[in-house]
Amino acid sequence: MVDPALCRASFTSQVRLPSMKPFLRQQLERYAQRLDELDFLLSREDIMKDMKQFMALSREHADVTVLAGRYQRYRQCEANLSTAQEMLNEPDMTEMAQEEMTSAQAEITQLEAELQRLLLPKDPDDARPAFIEIRAGTGGDESALFAADLLRMYSRYAERMGWRTEVVSESQSELGGYKEVVIRLEDPSGSSGNGVYGALKFESGGHRVQRVPATETQGRIHTSACTVAVLAEQDEATMIQINPADLRIDTYRASGAGGQHINKTDSAVRITHLPTGIVAECQDGRSQHSNKAQALKVLTARIHEKDRAERAAKDAAERKGLIGSGDRSDRIRTYNFPQGRLTDHRINLTLYKLSFIMEGDLSEVMAALQAAREAEQLADLEVAAN
């Protein structure tokens, strides 16, 4: 006959007891305290009269409430697990105690992962629509054709995500590729988790392709490259901050596809931000007014990205980020067609499913990049706490 005490000891040894890192628990305790502070502040008449401050505190209250609530559930699960352990000492309660312990431990593991994600710093731009700029680089016509392939890849990914896609500007090559193309992506439902920019922001950088070009007669593999830049579209309040006196606006006759209308009028718009020299243009719309509005959005996004890149460069000087600085000269990824292989050099990810990826199946790549970034942020939190 098997000794019940030995069974209980064996089962207990198989269950991983809660082991949340002390710095995480400290952070979560602070959020619980902050919730009490916010409850008090939002009840004060002077704050309720200041609508701007009231709205800011209300948004913070909503975020903190979610985190504090999940932490409260985590602590309840810890208590349940402790109670179940005590029940193991009762011969008639052993089976029930084991079930309780297994259930509590599973929920604790899930909650700990969720709480870690909630603690990570949030990028306010993550939920915004995004512009993707694709430019042909080294490789001539083959590079331009690869730019078209990347455009198709991102467009197909957007379809899978339920996003709306529109071309802002394009410069086609002779063989049907693109010297440069800019598209805008938006989630009309606003329900895709991170949001468009949050999902795509790690795509900025150099994309290299290795394959036999269609124009190659001897079957030799060529290497060419494109650069991709992902920019967060800014809201109207941010756009107003640009001084109109700093802008030069030029109109010209659009070229390319679009029918007779687009060739008859000077509807295309080019806007130059004089202090920085940054330029944006749009020719896809049917009117000068719509093209100007769209070009201004792209210009604002580029100025914002320039500021972001400068801040990232300063941070990178102290500690190089896992995902990289986002500099467009960085070679972040290689697409090897003969081997059917995609390699992301930043996180040493290799996938042998290139044909699916080029059809927009980017979910595995995106998830791996996001996980790597979260791991880095968690490490930063631990360093800061110590």
Helices and strands as residue ranges (DSSP letters): H 4-14, H 22-42, H 45-49, H 51-87, G 91-93, H 94-119, E 130-136, H 140-161, E 164-172, E 178-186, H 196-200, G 201-203, E 205-211, E 222-232, H 236-239, G 244-246, E 247-252, H 259-264, E 268-273, E 278-282, H 288-318, E 331-336, E 341-344, E 349-351, H 354-357, H 363-385
